[in-house]
Amino acid sequence: MFGLGKTRTKLGKWIDKRGIKQEWLVNKTKLSRNTISWVCSDTNYTPGLRSVQKITKALREVDPSVRADQFWDL
């Protein structure tokens, strides 16, 4: 749990730790707010490959060493 009782995924915790807003990911990836919300909070949600690629590409602007397998079992 993070903050006010929100469940967070590995990705959610990663962006929270770095002060990144979910809205930033929405803008960078062009994915829907719902998709970004799910990947940050729903531990049972696994995004599609294209979404994983878009998210990973955006996160590499913050940390070039980011790998998709840090967040999802691929």
C-alpha distances in whole Angstrom, upper triangle without the diagonal:
4,7,8,5,5,5,6,9,11,13,10,9,13,14,12,13,16,16,17,17,17,20,21,21,22,25,26,25,27,24,23,20,19,19,17,15,15,15,12,10,12,11,15,17,19,21,25,26,28,24,23,26,26,22,23,26,24,22,25,26,23,24,27,25,23,23,22,21,18,16,18,20,24
4,6,6,5,6,6,10,11,12,9,8,11,12,9,10,13,13,14,14,14,18,19,19,20,23,24,24,25,23,22,19,19,19,16,14,15,15,11,10,13,13,17,18,20,21,25,27,27,24,23,25,25,21,22,25,23,20,23,24,21,22,25,24,21,22,21,21,18,16,19,22,25
4,6,6,9,9,13,15,15,11,10,13,13,9,11,14,13,14,14,14,17,19,19,21,23,24,25,26,24,23,20,20,20,18,15,17,17,13,12,15,16,20,20,23,24,27,29,29,26,25,27,26,23,24,26,24,22,25,25,22,23,27,26,24,25,24,25,22,20,22,25,28
4,6,9,11,15,17,17,14,13,17,16,13,15,17,16,17,16,16,19,21,21,22,25,26,26,27,25,23,20,19,21,19,16,17,18,15,13,16,17,20,21,24,25,29,31,31,27,27,30,28,25,26,29,26,24,28,28,25,27,30,30,27,28,27,27,24,22,24,27,30
4,6,9,13,15,16,13,13,16,16,14,16,19,17,18,17,17,20,22,22,23,26,27,26,27,25,23,20,19,20,18,15,16,17,14,11,13,14,17,19,22,23,27,29,30,26,26,29,28,24,26,29,27,25,28,29,26,27,30,30,26,27,26,26,23,20,22,25,28
4,6,10,13,13,10,10,14,14,11,14,17,16,16,15,14,17,19,18,19,22,23,23,24,21,20,17,15,16,15,11,12,13,10,7,10,12,15,15,18,20,23,25,26,23,22,25,24,21,23,25,23,21,25,26,23,24,27,27,24,24,22,23,20,17,19,22,25
4,7,10,11,9,9,13,13,12,14,17,17,17,16,14,18,20,18,19,23,23,22,24,21,20,17,15,15,14,11,11,11,9,6,7,8,11,13,15,17,21,23,24,21,20,23,23,19,21,24,22,21,24,25,23,24,26,25,22,22,20,20,18,15,16,18,21
4,7,8,5,6,9,10,9,11,14,14,14,13,12,16,17,15,17,20,20,19,21,19,18,16,14,14,12,10,9,9,6,4,7,7,11,12,14,15,19,20,22,18,17,20,20,16,17,21,19,17,20,22,19,20,22,21,18,18,16,16,14,11,13,16,19
4,5,5,6,8,10,10,12,14,15,14,14,13,16,17,15,17,20,19,18,20,18,18,16,15,13,11,10,9,7,5,5,6,5,9,9,11,12,16,17,19,16,14,17,17,14,15,18,17,15,18,20,18,18,20,19,16,15,13,13,11,8,9,12,15
4,5,5,6,9,10,11,13,14,14,15,14,17,17,15,17,20,19,18,21,18,19,18,17,15,13,13,12,9,7,9,10,8,12,12,12,13,16,17,19,16,13,16,17,13,13,17,16,13,16,18,16,15,17,16,12,12,11,10,8,5,8,11,14
4,5,5,6,9,10,11,12,11,12,10,14,14,11,14,16,15,14,17,15,16,15,15,13,10,10,10,7,6,8,10,10,13,12,11,12,15,15,16,13,11,13,13,10,10,13,12,10,13,15,13,13,15,14,11,11,9,10,8,5,8,12,14
4,5,5,6,9,10,11,9,10,9,12,13,11,13,16,16,15,18,15,16,14,14,12,9,9,9,7,4,6,9,10,13,12,13,14,17,18,19,15,14,16,16,12,13,16,14,12,15,17,15,15,18,17,14,15,13,14,12,9,12,15,17
4,6,5,6,9,10,10,11,11,15,15,14,16,19,18,18,21,19,19,17,17,16,13,12,13,11,8,9,12,12,15,15,16,17,20,21,21,18,16,19,18,14,15,18,16,13,16,17,15,15,18,17,14,15,14,15,11,10,13,16,19
4,6,5,7,9,9,11,11,15,14,12,16,18,16,17,20,18,19,18,18,17,13,14,14,12,9,12,14,14,17,16,16,17,19,19,20,17,15,17,16,12,12,15,13,10,12,14,11,11,14,13,10,12,12,13,10,9,12,16,18
4,5,5,6,5,7,8,11,10,9,13,14,14,14,17,16,17,15,16,15,11,12,14,11,9,11,15,15,18,17,17,17,19,20,20,16,15,16,15,11,12,14,11,9,12,12,10,11,14,14,12,14,14,15,12,11,14,18,20
4,5,5,6,7,9,12,12,12,15,17,17,17,20,19,19,16,17,17,13,13,15,13,9,11,15,16,19,18,19,19,22,23,23,19,18,20,19,15,16,18,15,13,16,16,13,14,17,18,15,17,17,18,15,14,17,20,22
4,6,8,10,12,15,14,15,18,19,18,20,22,21,22,20,21,20,16,16,18,16,12,14,18,18,21,21,21,21,24,24,25,22,20,21,20,16,16,18,16,13,15,16,12,13,16,16,14,17,17,18,14,14,18,21,23
4,6,9,11,14,12,13,16,17,16,18,20,20,21,19,21,20,16,17,19,16,14,16,19,20,23,22,22,22,24,24,24,21,19,20,19,15,15,16,14,11,13,12,9,10,14,14,13,16,17,18,15,15,19,22,24
4,6,10,12,10,12,15,16,15,17,20,20,20,18,20,19,15,16,18,17,13,16,19,20,24,22,23,22,25,25,25,21,20,21,19,16,17,18,15,12,15,14,11,13,17,18,16,19,19,21,18,17,21,24,26
4,7,8,7,8,11,12,12,14,16,16,17,14,17,16,12,13,16,14,12,14,18,19,22,20,21,19,22,22,21,18,17,18,16,13,14,15,11,10,13,12,9,12,15,17,14,17,17,19,17,16,19,23,24
4,5,5,7,9,10,11,13,14,14,14,11,14,14,10,11,14,13,11,13,17,19,21,19,20,19,21,22,21,17,17,19,16,13,15,16,12,12,15,14,12,15,18,20,17,19,19,21,19,17,20,23,25
4,5,5,6,9,10,11,12,11,11,8,10,10,7,7,11,10,8,11,14,16,18,16,17,15,18,19,18,14,15,16,14,11,14,15,12,11,15,15,14,16,19,20,17,18,17,20,18,15,17,21,22
4,5,5,6,9,10,10,10,10,7,11,11,8,9,13,13,11,14,17,19,21,19,19,17,19,21,19,15,16,17,14,12,15,16,12,13,16,15,15,18,20,22,19,21,20,22,21,19,21,24,25
4,5,5,6,8,10,11,12,10,13,13,10,12,15,14,13,16,19,21,23,20,20,18,20,20,18,15,16,16,13,11,13,13,9,10,13,12,11,15,17,19,17,19,18,21,20,18,20,24,24
4,5,5,6,8,8,9,9,11,10,7,10,12,11,10,14,16,18,20,17,16,14,16,16,14,11,12,12,9,7,10,10,7,8,12,11,11,14,16,17,14,16,15,18,17,15,17,20,21
4,6,5,5,5,6,6,9,9,7,9,12,11,12,14,16,19,20,17,17,14,16,16,14,11,13,14,10,9,13,13,10,12,15,14,15,17,19,21,18,19,17,20,20,17,19,22,22
4,6,5,8,9,9,13,12,10,13,16,15,15,18,20,22,24,21,20,17,18,19,16,13,15,15,11,11,14,13,10,12,15,13,14,17,19,21,19,20,19,22,22,20,21,25,25
4,6,8,11,12,15,13,11,14,16,15,15,19,20,22,24,20,19,16,17,17,14,12,13,12,8,8,11,9,6,9,11,10,12,14,15,18,16,17,16,20,19,18,19,23,22
4,5,9,10,13,10,9,13,14,13,14,17,18,20,21,18,16,13,13,13,10,8,10,9,5,6,9,8,6,10,12,12,14,16,16,18,15,16,14,18,18,16,17,20,20
4,7,9,11,10,10,13,15,14,15,18,19,22,22,18,18,14,14,15,11,10,12,12,8,10,13,12,10,13,16,15,17,19,20,22,19,19,18,21,21,19,20,23,22
4,7,8,6,7,10,11,11,13,15,16,18,18,15,14,11,11,13,10,7,10,11,8,9,12,13,11,14,16,17,18,20,21,22,19,19,16,19,20,17,17,20,20
4,5,5,6,9,10,11,13,14,15,18,18,14,15,12,13,15,13,10,13,15,12,12,16,16,14,16,19,20,20,23,24,25,22,22,19,22,22,19,19,22,22
4,5,5,6,9,10,11,12,13,17,17,14,15,13,15,17,16,12,15,17,14,13,16,17,15,16,20,20,20,22,24,25,22,22,20,22,22,18,19,22,23
4,6,5,6,9,10,10,11,14,14,11,13,11,14,17,16,12,15,17,15,14,17,19,17,18,22,22,22,24,26,26,23,22,19,22,21,18,18,21,21
4,5,5,6,9,10,10,13,13,9,10,8,10,13,12,9,11,13,12,11,14,16,15,16,19,20,20,21,23,23,20,19,16,18,18,15,15,18,18
4,5,5,6,9,10,12,14,11,11,9,12,14,13,9,11,13,11,9,12,14,12,13,16,17,17,18,20,21,17,17,15,17,16,13,14,17,18
4,6,5,6,8,11,12,10,12,11,14,17,16,13,14,17,15,12,15,18,16,15,19,20,19,21,23,23,19,20,17,19,18,14,15,18,20
4,5,5,5,8,9,6,9,9,12,15,15,12,12,16,15,13,15,18,17,17,20,21,21,22,23,23,20,19,16,17,17,13,13,16,17
4,6,6,8,9,6,7,7,11,13,13,10,9,13,12,10,12,15,14,13,17,18,18,18,20,20,16,15,12,13,13,9,10,13,14
4,6,8,11,9,11,11,14,16,16,13,12,15,14,11,13,16,14,13,17,18,17,17,20,19,16,16,14,15,13,10,11,15,17
4,6,9,9,11,12,16,18,19,15,15,18,18,15,17,20,18,17,20,22,20,21,23,23,19,19,16,17,15,12,13,16,18
4,5,5,9,11,14,17,18,15,15,18,18,16,18,21,20,19,22,24,23,23,25,24,20,19,16,17,16,12,12,14,17
4,6,8,11,14,17,19,16,15,18,19,16,17,21,21,19,22,24,23,23,24,23,19,18,15,14,14,10,10,11,14
4,7,10,13,16,18,16,15,19,20,17,19,22,22,21,24,26,26,25,27,25,21,19,16,15,16,12,10,11,14
4,6,10,13,15,12,12,16,16,14,16,19,19,19,22,24,24,24,25,24,20,18,14,15,15,11,10,11,13
4,7,9,12,10,9,13,14,12,14,17,18,17,20,22,22,22,22,21,18,15,12,12,13,10,7,9,9
4,7,8,6,6,10,11,10,12,14,15,15,18,20,21,21,21,20,17,15,11,12,14,11,9,11,10
4,6,5,6,9,10,11,12,14,16,17,18,21,22,22,22,21,18,15,12,13,16,13,11,12,10
4,5,5,6,9,10,10,12,14,15,16,19,21,20,19,19,16,13,10,12,14,13,11,12,9
4,5,5,6,9,10,11,12,14,15,18,19,20,19,19,16,14,11,14,16,15,13,15,13
4,5,5,6,8,10,11,12,14,16,18,18,18,18,15,14,11,13,15,13,12,14,13
4,6,5,6,8,10,11,12,15,16,16,15,15,12,10,7,10,11,9,9,11,10
4,6,5,6,9,10,11,13,15,15,14,14,11,10,8,11,13,12,12,14,12
4,6,5,6,9,10,12,14,14,14,15,12,12,10,14,15,13,14,16,15
4,5,5,6,9,10,11,12,13,13,10,10,8,12,12,10,12,15,14
4,5,5,6,9,10,10,9,10,7,7,6,10,10,10,11,14,13
4,6,5,7,10,10,9,11,9,9,9,13,13,13,15,17,16
4,5,6,8,9,10,12,10,11,11,15,14,14,16,19,18
4,5,5,6,8,9,7,9,10,13,12,11,14,17,17
4,5,5,4,7,6,8,10,13,13,13,16,19,18
4,6,6,10,9,12,14,17,16,16,19,22,22
4,7,9,9,12,14,17,15,15,18,22,22
4,5,6,10,12,14,12,14,17,20,20
4,6,9,12,14,13,15,17,20,19
4,6,10,12,10,13,15,17,17
4,7,9,7,9,12,14,14
4,5,6,8,9,11,11
4,5,6,6,8,8
4,5,5,6,6
4,6,8,10
4,7,9
4,6
4
